Amino acid sequence: MKTIDELLSEGVAGKRVFVRADLNVPLDGTTITDDGRIRAVVPTVKALADAGARVIVASHLGRPKGAPDPAFSLAPAAARLGELLGADVAFAEDTVGTSAEAVVSGLADGRVAVIENLRFNAGETSKDDAERAAFADKLAGLADVYVGDGFGAVHRKHASVFDLPKRLPHYAGYLIATEVGVLKKLTDDVQRPYVVALGGAKVSDKLAVIDQLLGKADRLLIGGGMAYTFLKAKGYEVGISLLQEDQIPAVQEYIERAEKNGVELVLPVDVLVASEFPDLKTKAPANPATVAADAIPADQEGLDIGPETRKLYASKLADAATVFWNGPMGVFEHPDYAEGTKAVAQALVDAPGFTVVGGGDSAAAVRTLGFDENAFGHISTGGGASLEYLEGKTLPGLAALED
């Protein structure tokens, strides 16, 4: 795929450059609680603006139902982008309507605008090719060139990700180029030992990537809510822990295949349990108990890996030449259940090799728990996109840029 450096060498002064970013940041009302995705696109936007382009930044935020919803406005993200750039950023109150047209037509060379949430238009996410194409045609009318830099959305066949690049000269931004380069290190030329730590709530979300990793990774460390389906598959009592009964046969098959392939599949040896889920708003003390992984009481719920598991997982990461981590080890949003996720993050910091935090909740946890982002080899902006790439899927947004 062509990169932004090639575009810059061709000259962009005076050109309208549409940057498909990922500004899908978490909000508390209108307050951004994690601006990592906005900071990630700044190098691309700044390089274009400094070269004299008229930069139109577009993104989705949340899941509005194809119509305007103030709760999902990109206005806070636009304001934060302006702060990070140290320059005024214009904001259009629609996507392809009169406000967007006026804002874009009023852009001077080297200036930046953000248009409103793409998902306020049903055509952005439509499964109907014609409806999606019609919206892409309107977006194309705003620009001369397309730069894809929203890695967190490249696994979506959406108008601004898949259809729009076909209508304009297209290039990959710095973020996408970096993300793809990192993922190739996890798939094409892996340095070993290669250790993968997987957590999160549902094992069903990770089945396809586990299937692929059983032929590539040296060790798989399993935590989070998904661990209890693995423990149940081994015949353990898991109480009222999160459990996907329908996935037990698949998990049993994976356990057997890991042993056959010589992949070390590591499960928790102890867990923190409680009789009810903690209050994440008040952060009231939860007073969890620690029990062996094969001795969870019938009326208790596992909410984090225990102290012995933390030590075990740290030891399994200690010699890793390559690490990929996706998914927290427990309910890290509550301080009483954050130690497992913190221990894995610290083990990545201490690991001698190349470490990748696979986006999503893992990236949020790293920032929430106060780690220096520079202590990791790479923190991805796209958890879902990263997983699908590792699964071997063709990602629509990347395919469009390679065309």
Salt bridges, closest charged atoms under 4 A:
ASP22 OD2 - ARG37 NE 3.28
ASP34 OD2 - ARG367 NH1 3.07
ASP35 OD1 - ARG39 NE 2.76
ASP35 OD2 - ARG80 NE 2.87
ASP50 OD2 - LYS46 NZ 2.74
GLU83 OE1 - ARG80 NH1 2.96
ASP109 OD1 - ARG54 NE 2.68
GLU124 OE2 - ARG20 NH2 3.49
ASP129 OD1 - ARG132 NH2 3.06
ASP137 OD1 - ARG167 NE 2.53
ASP144 OD1 - ARG16 NH2 3.06
ASP163 OD2 - ARG132 NE 2.62
GLU179 OE1 - HIS378 NE2 2.97
ASP211 OD1 - ARG257 NH2 2.48
ASP218 OD2 - ARG192 NH1 3.08
GLU253 OE2 - ARG257 NE 3.14
GLU264 OE1 - ARG219 NE 3.37
GLU264 OE2 - LYS316 NZ 2.44
GLU308 OE2 - LYS311 NZ 3.55
ASP319 OD1 - ARG219 NH1 2.85
GLU339 OE2 - LYS342 NZ 3.45
GLU373 OE2 - ARG39 NH2 3.00
GLU373 OE2 - ARG367 NE 3.15
GLU391 OE1 - LYS393 NZ 3.50
